[in-house]
Amino acid sequence: MEKPILRSRSIGTKVSDEEYAQLEKLAEARGITPGEWFREVVLGQLATVPAESAEQVILSEVLGLRMLYLNTVQALGRGGQTTEELQKLIERVDREKQRKARERLSGQSGDRASAEGRG
């Protein structure tokens, strides 16, 4: 016999009377309460969210800042950067930081220049 799940935490939200009426109709159509319907919808989203650990998020931000710093210092050594060049660099860092974090966490750090974002 499977032990029932003990739910001890709650999440709430405010809705208008009209919104509540619409939610109530959706729940009634399924034969459940609005709270049960809401729980099903919200918990159903867990399956669609990418499993990204806090460690990966933090590492991707740290690597992003590192890449931005190293590239900016390098550019300053060459005589500076225009605002447009800096914006392109920021966009590149945003595109690459999550991939680099996944590589680091999986142990595939590649060559040092590539891992630092200078490649």
A tleap script that builds the chain and sets N, CA, C and O, in Angstrom:
source leaprc.protein.ff14SB
mol = sequence {
  NMET GLU LYS PRO ILE LEU ARG SER ARG SER
  ILE GLY THR LYS VAL SER ASP GLU GLU TYR
  ALA GLN LEU GLU LYS LEU ALA GLU ALA ARG
  GLY ILE THR PRO GLY GLU TRP PHE ARG GLU
  VAL VAL LEU GLY GLN LEU ALA THR VAL PRO
  ALA GLU SER ALA GLU GLN VAL ILE LEU SER
  GLU VAL LEU GLY LEU ARG MET LEU TYR LEU
  ASN THR VAL GLN ALA LEU GLY ARG GLY GLY
  GLN THR THR GLU GLU LEU GLN LYS LEU ILE
  GLU ARG VAL ASP ARG GLU LYS GLN ARG LYS
  ALA ARG GLU ARG LEU SER GLY GLN SER GLY
  ASP ARG ALA SER ALA GLU GLY ARG CGLY
}
set mol.1.N position { 0.843 -1.178 0.000 }
set mol.1.CA position { 0.000 0.000 0.000 }
set mol.1.C position { 0.893 1.248 0.000 }
set mol.1.O position { 1.776 1.394 0.845 }
set mol.2.N position { 0.651 2.130 -0.949 }
set mol.2.CA position { 1.473 3.327 -1.097 }
set mol.2.C position { 1.029 4.404 -0.114 }
set mol.2.O position { -0.162 4.664 0.053 }
set mol.3.N position { 2.006 5.017 0.528 }
set mol.3.CA position { 1.729 6.067 1.504 }
set mol.3.C position { 1.334 7.350 0.774 }
set mol.3.O position { 2.014 7.734 -0.177 }
set mol.4.N position { 0.251 8.029 1.188 }
set mol.4.CA position { -0.160 9.269 0.508 }
set mol.4.C position { 0.887 10.372 0.706 }
set mol.4.O position { 1.607 10.409 1.703 }
set mol.5.N position { 0.939 11.256 -0.273 }
set mol.5.CA position { 1.877 12.378 -0.214 }
set mol.5.C position { 1.372 13.384 0.800 }
set mol.5.O position { 0.214 13.799 0.752 }
set mol.6.N position { 2.244 13.776 1.721 }
set mol.6.CA position { 1.896 14.797 2.706 }
set mol.6.C position { 2.264 16.158 2.137 }
set mol.6.O position { 3.436 16.449 1.901 }
set mol.7.N position { 1.259 16.981 1.923 }
set mol.7.CA position { 1.492 18.321 1.385 }
set mol.7.C position { 1.395 19.305 2.539 }
set mol.7.O position { 0.330 19.479 3.131 }
set mol.8.N position { 2.525 19.954 2.858 }
set mol.8.CA position { 2.543 20.868 3.992 }
set mol.8.C position { 2.842 22.316 3.605 }
set mol.8.O position { 2.842 23.195 4.466 }
set mol.9.N position { 3.093 22.571 2.336 }
set mol.9.CA position { 3.411 23.918 1.872 }
set mol.9.C position { 2.326 24.383 0.906 }
set mol.9.O position { 1.675 23.569 0.250 }
set mol.10.N position { 2.138 25.705 0.827 }
set mol.10.CA position { 1.126 26.197 -0.102 }
set mol.10.C position { 1.643 27.388 -0.886 }
set mol.10.O position { 2.543 28.108 -0.454 }
set mol.11.N position { 1.043 27.570 -2.053 }
set mol.11.CA position { 1.330 28.704 -2.923 }
set mol.11.C position { -0.026 29.300 -3.282 }
set mol.11.O position { -0.948 28.568 -3.642 }
set mol.12.N position { -0.154 30.591 -3.191 }
set mol.12.CA position { -1.429 31.212 -3.492 }
set mol.12.C position { -1.275 32.362 -4.469 }
set mol.12.O position { -0.178 32.872 -4.695 }
set mol.13.N position { -2.398 32.754 -5.038 }
set mol.13.CA position { -2.410 33.897 -5.940 }
set mol.13.C position { -3.780 34.551 -5.877 }
set mol.13.O position { -4.766 33.911 -5.511 }
set mol.14.N position { -3.836 35.794 -6.225 }
set mol.14.CA position { -5.108 36.525 -6.256 }
set mol.14.C position { -5.597 36.587 -7.696 }
set mol.14.O position { -4.817 36.772 -8.630 }
set mol.15.N position { -6.910 36.426 -7.852 }
set mol.15.CA position { -7.537 36.540 -9.168 }
set mol.15.C position { -8.804 37.373 -9.022 }
set mol.15.O position { -9.332 37.530 -7.922 }
set mol.16.N position { -9.280 37.900 -10.132 }
set mol.16.CA position { -10.525 38.670 -10.115 }
set mol.16.C position { -11.708 37.707 -10.010 }
set mol.16.O position { -11.550 36.496 -10.169 }
set mol.17.N position { -12.883 38.251 -9.744 }
set mol.17.CA position { -14.100 37.427 -9.692 }
set mol.17.C position { -14.336 36.720 -11.023 }
set mol.17.O position { -14.706 35.547 -11.060 }
set mol.18.N position { -14.116 37.453 -12.117 }
set mol.18.CA position { -14.316 36.867 -13.441 }
set mol.18.C position { -13.314 35.739 -13.705 }
set mol.18.O position { -13.676 34.685 -14.228 }
set mol.19.N position { -12.059 35.973 -13.340 }
set mol.19.CA position { -11.034 34.934 -13.533 }
set mol.19.C position { -11.358 33.704 -12.695 }
set mol.19.O position { -11.224 32.572 -13.160 }
set mol.20.N position { -11.785 33.933 -11.456 }
set mol.20.CA position { -12.121 32.807 -10.587 }
set mol.20.C position { -13.266 31.983 -11.179 }
set mol.20.O position { -13.240 30.753 -11.153 }
set mol.21.N position { -14.261 32.676 -11.706 }
set mol.21.CA position { -15.401 31.973 -12.305 }
set mol.21.C position { -14.940 31.093 -13.464 }
set mol.21.O position { -15.407 29.965 -13.617 }
set mol.22.N position { -14.026 31.613 -14.275 }
set mol.22.CA position { -13.502 30.824 -15.403 }
set mol.22.C position { -12.707 29.621 -14.897 }
set mol.22.O position { -12.840 28.518 -15.427 }
set mol.23.N position { -11.882 29.835 -13.870 }
set mol.23.CA position { -11.095 28.732 -13.309 }
set mol.23.C position { -12.011 27.682 -12.674 }
set mol.23.O position { -11.771 26.479 -12.785 }
set mol.24.N position { -13.049 28.156 -12.016 }
set mol.24.CA position { -14.002 27.254 -11.382 }
set mol.24.C position { -14.682 26.362 -12.427 }
set mol.24.O position { -14.876 25.170 -12.190 }
set mol.25.N position { -15.042 26.931 -13.576 }
set mol.25.CA position { -15.658 26.155 -14.652 }
set mol.25.C position { -14.703 25.081 -15.167 }
set mol.25.O position { -15.106 23.943 -15.410 }
set mol.26.N position { -13.428 25.456 -15.331 }
set mol.26.CA position { -12.436 24.477 -15.792 }
set mol.26.C position { -12.315 23.325 -14.800 }
set mol.26.O position { -12.244 22.161 -15.193 }
set mol.27.N position { -12.292 23.657 -13.516 }
set mol.27.CA position { -12.172 22.629 -12.487 }
set mol.27.C position { -13.419 21.746 -12.442 }
set mol.27.O position { -13.320 20.522 -12.367 }
set mol.28.N position { -14.587 22.377 -12.491 }
set mol.28.CA position { -15.844 21.623 -12.455 }
set mol.28.C position { -15.940 20.644 -13.616 }
set mol.28.O position { -16.444 19.532 -13.457 }
set mol.29.N position { -15.459 21.057 -14.776 }
set mol.29.CA position { -15.485 20.185 -15.952 }
set mol.29.C position { -14.668 18.918 -15.715 }
set mol.29.O position { -14.933 17.875 -16.312 }
set mol.30.N position { -13.694 19.018 -14.855 }
set mol.30.CA position { -12.857 17.850 -14.528 }
set mol.30.C position { -13.351 17.131 -13.271 }
set mol.30.O position { -12.848 16.064 -12.920 }
set mol.31.N position { -14.336 17.723 -12.600 }
set mol.31.CA position { -14.872 17.100 -11.390 }
set mol.31.C position { -13.976 17.291 -10.175 }
set mol.31.O position { -13.973 16.458 -9.268 }
set mol.32.N position { -13.225 18.370 -10.152 }
set mol.32.CA position { -12.320 18.643 -9.038 }
set mol.32.C position { -12.501 20.090 -8.576 }
set mol.32.O position { -13.164 20.885 -9.242 }
set mol.33.N position { -11.918 20.413 -7.455 }
set mol.33.CA position { -12.008 21.776 -6.933 }
set mol.33.C position { -11.028 22.676 -7.681 }
set mol.33.O position { -10.089 22.176 -8.301 }
set mol.34.N position { -11.230 23.994 -7.634 }
set mol.34.CA position { -10.265 24.906 -8.266 }
set mol.34.C position { -8.847 24.724 -7.719 }
set mol.34.O position { -7.878 24.810 -8.472 }
set mol.35.N position { -8.723 24.476 -6.427 }
set mol.35.CA position { -7.395 24.250 -5.835 }
set mol.35.C position { -6.712 23.014 -6.393 }
set mol.35.O position { -5.515 23.040 -6.678 }
set mol.36.N position { -7.467 21.925 -6.552 }
set mol.36.CA position { -6.918 20.693 -7.121 }
set mol.36.C position { -6.530 20.911 -8.585 }
set mol.36.O position { -5.486 20.449 -9.046 }
set mol.37.N position { -7.403 21.632 -9.304 }
set mol.37.CA position { -7.102 21.923 -10.702 }
set mol.37.C position { -5.821 22.742 -10.812 }
set mol.37.O position { -4.956 22.444 -11.635 }
set mol.38.N position { -5.703 23.778 -9.978 }
set mol.38.CA position { -4.520 24.633 -9.975 }
set mol.38.C position { -3.260 23.814 -9.674 }
set mol.38.O position { -2.234 23.989 -10.331 }
set mol.39.N position { -3.340 22.919 -8.679 }
set mol.39.CA position { -2.196 22.082 -8.321 }
set mol.39.C position { -1.766 21.224 -9.502 }
set mol.39.O position { -0.577 21.121 -9.801 }
set mol.40.N position { -2.744 20.603 -10.177 }
set mol.40.CA position { -2.417 19.765 -11.338 }
set mol.40.C position { -1.718 20.562 -12.430 }
set mol.40.O position { -0.724 20.110 -12.997 }
set mol.41.N position { -2.239 21.745 -12.721 }
set mol.41.CA position { -1.657 22.581 -13.777 }
set mol.41.C position { -0.238 22.994 -13.407 }
set mol.41.O position { 0.681 22.869 -14.216 }
set mol.42.N position { -0.065 23.482 -12.193 }
set mol.42.CA position { 1.251 23.965 -11.770 }
set mol.42.C position { 2.257 22.822 -11.700 }
set mol.42.O position { 3.365 22.939 -12.223 }
set mol.43.N position { 1.884 21.731 -11.064 }
set mol.43.CA position { 2.818 20.608 -10.949 }
set mol.43.C position { 3.090 19.969 -12.308 }
set mol.43.O position { 4.158 19.395 -12.524 }
set mol.44.N position { 2.133 20.066 -13.215 }
set mol.44.CA position { 2.347 19.562 -14.570 }
set mol.44.C position { 3.472 20.309 -15.283 }
set mol.44.O position { 4.122 19.762 -16.174 }
set mol.45.N position { 3.694 21.546 -14.890 }
set mol.45.CA position { 4.759 22.342 -15.497 }
set mol.45.C position { 6.143 21.850 -15.089 }
set mol.45.O position { 7.119 22.113 -15.792 }
set mol.46.N position { 6.244 21.146 -13.977 }
set mol.46.CA position { 7.548 20.643 -13.542 }
set mol.46.C position { 8.176 19.724 -14.581 }
set mol.46.O position { 9.396 19.691 -14.737 }
set mol.47.N position { 7.343 18.990 -15.281 }
set mol.47.CA position { 7.847 18.067 -16.298 }
set mol.47.C position { 8.363 18.803 -17.528 }
set mol.47.O position { 9.173 18.259 -18.279 }
set mol.48.N position { 7.900 20.045 -17.743 }
set mol.48.CA position { 8.304 20.772 -18.939 }
set mol.48.C position { 9.473 21.716 -18.699 }
set mol.48.O position { 10.060 22.230 -19.652 }
set mol.49.N position { 9.819 21.950 -17.432 }
set mol.49.CA position { 10.921 22.852 -17.107 }
set mol.49.C position { 12.226 22.087 -17.252 }
set mol.49.O position { 12.353 20.982 -16.725 }
set mol.50.N position { 13.215 22.662 -17.969 }
set mol.50.CA position { 14.503 21.977 -18.078 }
set mol.50.C position { 15.123 21.782 -16.701 }
set mol.50.O position { 15.099 22.678 -15.857 }
set mol.51.N position { 15.670 20.607 -16.498 }
set mol.51.CA position { 16.301 20.317 -15.213 }
set mol.51.C position { 17.644 21.031 -15.149 }
set mol.51.O position { 18.680 20.469 -15.503 }
set mol.52.N position { 17.608 22.256 -14.699 }
set mol.52.CA position { 18.828 23.050 -14.595 }
set mol.52.C position { 19.096 23.276 -13.123 }
set mol.52.O position { 18.307 23.915 -12.427 }
set mol.53.N position { 20.207 22.751 -12.656 }
set mol.53.CA position { 20.515 22.845 -11.247 }
set mol.53.C position { 20.950 24.254 -10.871 }
set mol.53.O position { 21.395 25.037 -11.710 }
set mol.54.N position { 20.807 24.550 -9.594 }
set mol.54.CA position { 21.270 25.846 -9.088 }
set mol.54.C position { 22.767 25.978 -9.353 }
set mol.54.O position { 23.258 27.062 -9.667 }
set mol.55.N position { 23.480 24.872 -9.224 }
set mol.55.CA position { 24.921 24.881 -9.480 }
set mol.55.C position { 25.206 25.321 -10.915 }
set mol.55.O position { 26.122 26.111 -11.145 }
set mol.56.N position { 24.441 24.827 -11.872 }
set mol.56.CA position { 24.654 25.185 -13.272 }
set mol.56.C position { 24.326 26.650 -13.518 }
set mol.56.O position { 25.047 27.333 -14.246 }
set mol.57.N position { 23.252 27.136 -12.921 }
set mol.57.CA position { 22.875 28.531 -13.099 }
set mol.57.C position { 23.962 29.448 -12.542 }
set mol.57.O position { 24.369 30.404 -13.202 }
set mol.58.N position { 24.424 29.159 -11.340 }
set mol.58.CA position { 25.452 29.987 -10.704 }
set mol.58.C position { 26.745 29.938 -11.506 }
set mol.58.O position { 27.362 30.971 -11.765 }
set mol.59.N position { 27.150 28.736 -11.897 }
set mol.59.CA position { 28.385 28.610 -12.665 }
set mol.59.C position { 28.273 29.326 -14.000 }
set mol.59.O position { 29.240 29.949 -14.440 }
set mol.60.N position { 27.122 29.257 -14.657 }
set mol.60.CA position { 26.994 29.935 -15.946 }
set mol.60.C position { 27.110 31.439 -15.776 }
set mol.60.O position { 27.703 32.106 -16.624 }
set mol.61.N position { 26.563 31.988 -14.708 }
set mol.61.CA position { 26.690 33.427 -14.463 }
set mol.61.C position { 28.129 33.808 -14.137 }
set mol.61.O position { 28.624 34.823 -14.626 }
set mol.62.N position { 28.803 33.013 -13.323 }
set mol.62.CA position { 30.209 33.286 -12.987 }
set mol.62.C position { 31.073 33.212 -14.248 }
set mol.62.O position { 31.918 34.077 -14.477 }
set mol.63.N position { 30.859 32.179 -15.064 }
set mol.63.CA position { 31.629 32.065 -16.302 }
set mol.63.C position { 31.316 33.208 -17.254 }
set mol.63.O position { 32.202 33.702 -17.950 }
set mol.64.N position { 30.044 33.631 -17.285 }
set mol.64.CA position { 29.678 34.765 -18.125 }
set mol.64.C position { 30.405 36.029 -17.709 }
set mol.64.O position { 30.924 36.761 -18.552 }
set mol.65.N position { 30.443 36.284 -16.410 }
set mol.65.CA position { 31.164 37.456 -15.908 }
set mol.65.C position { 32.661 37.346 -16.192 }
set mol.65.O position { 33.309 38.332 -16.543 }
set mol.66.N position { 33.195 36.152 -16.037 }
set mol.66.CA position { 34.623 35.921 -16.304 }
set mol.66.C position { 34.953 36.185 -17.771 }
set mol.66.O position { 35.944 36.843 -18.087 }
set mol.67.N position { 34.107 35.660 -18.667 }
set mol.67.CA position { 34.332 35.866 -20.101 }
set mol.67.C position { 34.258 37.355 -20.436 }
set mol.67.O position { 35.088 37.872 -21.184 }
set mol.68.N position { 33.264 38.033 -19.880 }
set mol.68.CA position { 33.108 39.462 -20.131 }
set mol.68.C position { 34.315 40.237 -19.617 }
set mol.68.O position { 34.840 41.110 -20.307 }
set mol.69.N position { 34.749 39.916 -18.409 }
set mol.69.CA position { 35.906 40.586 -17.815 }
set mol.69.C position { 37.170 40.372 -18.648 }
set mol.69.O position { 37.861 41.331 -18.992 }
set mol.70.N position { 37.469 39.112 -18.970 }
set mol.70.CA position { 38.702 38.815 -19.708 }
set mol.70.C position { 38.708 39.476 -21.086 }
set mol.70.O position { 39.727 40.022 -21.510 }
set mol.71.N position { 37.587 39.428 -21.775 }
set mol.71.CA position { 37.521 40.038 -23.097 }
set mol.71.C position { 37.594 41.556 -23.033 }
set mol.71.O position { 38.190 42.186 -23.906 }
set mol.72.N position { 36.988 42.152 -22.000 }
set mol.72.CA position { 37.028 43.608 -21.850 }
set mol.72.C position { 38.438 44.075 -21.514 }
set mol.72.O position { 38.913 45.056 -22.086 }
set mol.73.N position { 39.110 43.396 -20.604 }
set mol.73.CA position { 40.488 43.750 -20.253 }
set mol.73.C position { 41.392 43.612 -21.471 }
set mol.73.O position { 42.253 44.456 -21.718 }
set mol.74.N position { 41.189 42.556 -22.214 }
set mol.74.CA position { 41.969 42.345 -23.424 }
set mol.74.C position { 41.742 43.493 -24.417 }
set mol.74.O position { 42.692 43.981 -25.030 }
set mol.75.N position { 40.505 43.916 -24.572 }
set mol.75.CA position { 40.187 45.017 -25.488 }
set mol.75.C position { 40.778 46.334 -24.996 }
set mol.75.O position { 41.260 47.136 -25.795 }
set mol.76.N position { 40.743 46.555 -23.698 }
set mol.76.CA position { 41.328 47.782 -23.137 }
set mol.76.C position { 42.831 47.835 -23.412 }
set mol.76.O position { 43.390 48.904 -23.660 }
set mol.77.N position { 43.467 46.685 -23.365 }
set mol.77.CA position { 44.893 46.612 -23.674 }
set mol.77.C position { 45.191 46.962 -25.122 }
set mol.77.O position { 46.298 47.391 -25.447 }
set mol.78.N position { 44.196 46.778 -25.999 }
set mol.78.CA position { 44.359 47.110 -27.410 }
set mol.78.C position { 43.900 48.537 -27.712 }
set mol.78.O position { 43.980 48.977 -28.859 }
set mol.79.N position { 43.427 49.258 -26.711 }
set mol.79.CA position { 43.020 50.640 -26.956 }
set mol.79.C position { 41.538 50.898 -26.787 }
set mol.79.O position { 41.051 51.945 -27.212 }
set mol.80.N position { 40.808 49.981 -26.183 }
set mol.80.CA position { 39.408 50.246 -25.881 }
set mol.80.C position { 38.431 49.531 -26.778 }
set mol.80.O position { 38.802 48.819 -27.711 }
set mol.81.N position { 37.166 49.746 -26.464 }
set mol.81.CA position { 36.070 49.117 -27.184 }
set mol.81.C position { 34.970 50.136 -27.392 }
set mol.81.O position { 34.728 50.984 -26.534 }
set mol.82.N position { 34.312 50.053 -28.520 }
set mol.82.CA position { 33.152 50.908 -28.738 }
set mol.82.C position { 31.956 50.306 -28.009 }
set mol.82.O position { 31.981 49.136 -27.627 }
set mol.83.N position { 30.931 51.090 -27.821 }
set mol.83.CA position { 29.714 50.606 -27.174 }
set mol.83.C position { 29.114 49.463 -27.970 }
set mol.83.O position { 28.611 48.497 -27.396 }
set mol.84.N position { 29.165 49.571 -29.287 }
set mol.84.CA position { 28.621 48.510 -30.148 }
set mol.84.C position { 29.405 47.209 -29.973 }
set mol.84.O position { 28.809 46.135 -29.891 }
set mol.85.N position { 30.732 47.297 -29.914 }
set mol.85.CA position { 31.551 46.104 -29.716 }
set mol.85.C position { 31.275 45.479 -28.352 }
set mol.85.O position { 31.214 44.255 -28.230 }
set mol.86.N position { 31.108 46.313 -27.329 }
set mol.86.CA position { 30.816 45.803 -25.998 }
set mol.86.C position { 29.454 45.118 -25.975 }
set mol.86.O position { 29.311 44.076 -25.335 }
set mol.87.N position { 28.455 45.667 -26.649 }
set mol.87.CA position { 27.133 45.053 -26.709 }
set mol.87.C position { 27.200 43.696 -27.412 }
set mol.87.O position { 26.557 42.742 -26.975 }
set mol.88.N position { 27.968 43.605 -28.489 }
set mol.88.CA position { 28.133 42.322 -29.184 }
set mol.88.C position { 28.799 41.295 -28.273 }
set mol.88.O position { 28.432 40.120 -28.274 }
set mol.89.N position { 29.783 41.752 -27.492 }
set mol.89.CA position { 30.459 40.864 -26.552 }
set mol.89.C position { 29.476 40.358 -25.499 }
set mol.89.O position { 29.464 39.166 -25.192 }
set mol.90.N position { 28.666 41.230 -24.951 }
set mol.90.CA position { 27.684 40.834 -23.941 }
set mol.90.C position { 26.710 39.818 -24.526 }
set mol.90.O position { 26.370 38.838 -23.864 }
set mol.91.N position { 26.263 40.037 -25.747 }
set mol.91.CA position { 25.350 39.097 -26.398 }
set mol.91.C position { 26.015 37.743 -26.598 }
set mol.91.O position { 25.377 36.709 -26.399 }
set mol.92.N position { 27.298 37.732 -26.992 }
set mol.92.CA position { 28.025 36.472 -27.169 }
set mol.92.C position { 28.163 35.742 -25.841 }
set mol.92.O position { 27.983 34.527 -25.774 }
set mol.93.N position { 28.483 36.484 -24.785 }
set mol.93.CA position { 28.615 35.880 -23.459 }
set mol.93.C position { 27.289 35.255 -23.046 }
set mol.93.O position { 27.264 34.131 -22.544 }
set mol.94.N position { 26.182 35.974 -23.253 }
set mol.94.CA position { 24.871 35.437 -22.898 }
set mol.94.C position { 24.558 34.154 -23.663 }
set mol.94.O position { 23.947 33.239 -23.113 }
set mol.95.N position { 24.973 34.082 -24.926 }
set mol.95.CA position { 24.727 32.876 -25.730 }
set mol.95.C position { 25.570 31.702 -25.262 }
set mol.95.O position { 25.110 30.561 -25.295 }
set mol.96.N position { 26.790 31.960 -24.830 }
set mol.96.CA position { 27.745 30.877 -24.565 }
set mol.96.C position { 27.846 30.428 -23.117 }
set mol.96.O position { 28.326 29.323 -22.864 }
set mol.97.N position { 27.413 31.238 -22.154 }
set mol.97.CA position { 27.686 30.933 -20.755 }
set mol.97.C position { 27.040 29.633 -20.272 }
set mol.97.O position { 27.661 28.895 -19.507 }
set mol.98.N position { 25.818 29.336 -20.698 }
set mol.98.CA position { 25.175 28.108 -20.240 }
set mol.98.C position { 25.845 26.871 -20.819 }
set mol.98.O position { 26.016 25.868 -20.126 }
set mol.99.N position { 26.223 26.944 -22.086 }
set mol.99.CA position { 26.929 25.814 -22.703 }
set mol.99.C position { 28.241 25.555 -21.984 }
set mol.99.O position { 28.587 24.408 -21.700 }
set mol.100.N position { 28.968 26.624 -21.690 }
set mol.100.CA position { 30.252 26.474 -21.007 }
set mol.100.C position { 30.070 25.906 -19.602 }
set mol.100.O position { 30.886 25.103 -19.150 }
set mol.101.N position { 29.013 26.314 -18.911 }
set mol.101.CA position { 28.746 25.774 -17.577 }
set mol.101.C position { 28.444 24.282 -17.657 }
set mol.101.O position { 28.944 23.501 -16.848 }
set mol.102.N position { 27.618 23.883 -18.638 }
set mol.102.CA position { 27.320 22.446 -18.796 }
set mol.102.C position { 28.598 21.660 -19.078 }
set mol.102.O position { 28.795 20.573 -18.534 }
set mol.103.N position { 29.471 22.214 -19.933 }
set mol.103.CA position { 30.733 21.536 -20.243 }
set mol.103.C position { 31.592 21.392 -18.994 }
set mol.103.O position { 32.146 20.323 -18.739 }
set mol.104.N position { 31.703 22.461 -18.217 }
set mol.104.CA position { 32.510 22.405 -16.996 }
set mol.104.C position { 31.960 21.391 -16.012 }
set mol.104.O position { 32.715 20.613 -15.429 }
set mol.105.N position { 30.639 21.398 -15.824 }
set mol.105.CA position { 30.038 20.483 -14.855 }
set mol.105.C position { 30.129 19.038 -15.297 }
set mol.105.O position { 30.154 18.134 -14.462 }
set mol.106.N position { 30.180 18.807 -16.599 }
set mol.106.CA position { 30.293 17.432 -17.082 }
set mol.106.C position { 31.750 17.010 -17.251 }
set mol.106.O position { 32.023 15.870 -17.628 }
set mol.107.N position { 32.686 17.918 -16.978 }
set mol.107.CA position { 34.101 17.596 -17.068 }
set mol.107.C position { 34.691 17.765 -18.442 }
set mol.107.O position { 35.813 17.315 -18.675 }
set mol.108.N position { 33.981 18.400 -19.376 }
set mol.108.CA position { 34.466 18.603 -20.743 }
set mol.108.C position { 34.915 20.038 -20.927 }
set mol.108.O position { 34.345 20.762 -21.744 }
set mol.109.N position { 35.924 20.463 -20.187 }
set mol.109.CA position { 36.294 21.879 -20.207 }
set mol.109.C position { 36.992 22.309 -21.488 }
set mol.109.O position { 37.133 23.511 -21.717 }
set mol.110.N position { 37.431 21.390 -22.327 }
set mol.110.CA position { 38.073 21.768 -23.588 }
set mol.110.C position { 39.385 22.491 -23.354 }
set mol.110.O position { 39.946 22.437 -22.260 }
set mol.111.N position { 39.883 23.179 -24.401 }
set mol.111.CA position { 41.139 23.877 -24.230 }
set mol.111.C position { 40.912 25.160 -23.419 }
set mol.111.O position { 39.795 25.678 -23.395 }
set mol.112.N position { 41.931 25.668 -22.771 }
set mol.112.CA position { 41.824 26.788 -21.828 }
set mol.112.C position { 41.305 28.068 -22.499 }
set mol.112.O position { 40.463 28.752 -21.916 }
set mol.113.N position { 41.766 28.405 -23.671 }
set mol.113.CA position { 41.335 29.641 -24.331 }
set mol.113.C position { 39.847 29.579 -24.639 }
set mol.113.O position { 39.127 30.565 -24.478 }
set mol.114.N position { 39.390 28.408 -25.085 }
set mol.114.CA position { 37.974 28.256 -25.386 }
set mol.114.C position { 37.142 28.350 -24.106 }
set mol.114.O position { 36.082 28.976 -24.095 }
set mol.115.N position { 37.618 27.733 -23.040 }
set mol.115.CA position { 36.890 27.743 -21.765 }
set mol.115.C position { 36.817 29.134 -21.164 }
set mol.115.O position { 35.884 29.435 -20.420 }
set mol.116.N position { 37.776 29.981 -21.471 }
set mol.116.CA position { 37.781 31.327 -20.932 }
set mol.116.C position { 37.007 32.293 -21.808 }
set mol.116.O position { 36.838 33.456 -21.442 }
set mol.117.N position { 36.538 31.837 -22.950 }
set mol.117.CA position { 35.738 32.688 -23.806 }
set mol.117.C position { 36.537 33.569 -24.715 }
set mol.117.O position { 35.980 34.481 -25.326 }
set mol.118.N position { 37.839 33.330 -24.833 }
set mol.118.CA position { 38.671 34.155 -25.711 }
set mol.118.C position { 38.779 33.553 -27.089 }
set mol.118.O position { 39.343 34.174 -27.989 }
set mol.119.N position { 38.252 32.357 -27.277 }
set mol.119.CA position { 38.403 31.686 -28.566 }
set mol.119.C position { 37.275 31.866 -29.497 }
set mol.119.O position { 37.304 31.342 -30.611 }
savepdb mol mol.pdb
quit
